[in-house]
Amino acid sequence: MIAKKFRLTTSEIKEFFNKKYSKLIENGLKIYYQANNFSYPKFSVICKKEIFKKAVERNEIKRRIYSVINIFLKRVKIKNYNIIIIPCEMKEFKTVKDKLEISLFKLTA
């Protein structure tokens, strides 16, 4: 799990979709992002019940994505963005990790 200061709250997520945002859709992931006023990025992972039927699956994919984000934050400096990640399909951990890192590198460039 990532530190609390790097997580978006429910009210911040609601505000996020009321403002203008950009999106990056590829590799089985939908990534929505917008600039924030902090000096660090904030993340949220939303797993839809229509795609992942069981709560176990939703929680597992969230844990996997948050662990990749945690490792990525230690290696690379990400700009100050609010980032919401919505996975569209369940894959092996290695493929999720690789695809998410590729997408996050595009945000840092």
LINRALIN-V452591 format. One line per field, one symbol per residue. ss: DSSP state (~ for helix, > for strand, _ for the rest). phi: phi as a letter, one per 30 degrees, with the letter a starting at -180 (. if undefined). burial: b if it has 24 or more other C-alpha atoms within 12 Angstrom, else e. A space follows every 10 residues. Layout:
ss=???
phi=???
burial=???
//
This chain:
ss=___~~~>__~ ~~~~~~~~__ _>>>>>__>> >>>>>_____ _>>>>_____ ____~~~~~~ ~~~~~~~~~~ ~~~~~_____ >>>>>>>___ __~~~~~~~~ ~~~~~~~~_
phi=.ddddccddd dddddeddcd bcbbcahibc ccbadbcccb dbbacccddd ccdcdddddd dddddddddd ddddcbdcdd bcbccbdcac bddddddddd ddddddddd
burial=ebeeebbbee eebeebeeee eeebeebebb bbbbbeeeee bbbbbbbeee eeeeeeebee bbebbbbbbb ebbeeeebbe bbbbbbbbbb eeeeebbebb bbbbeebee
//
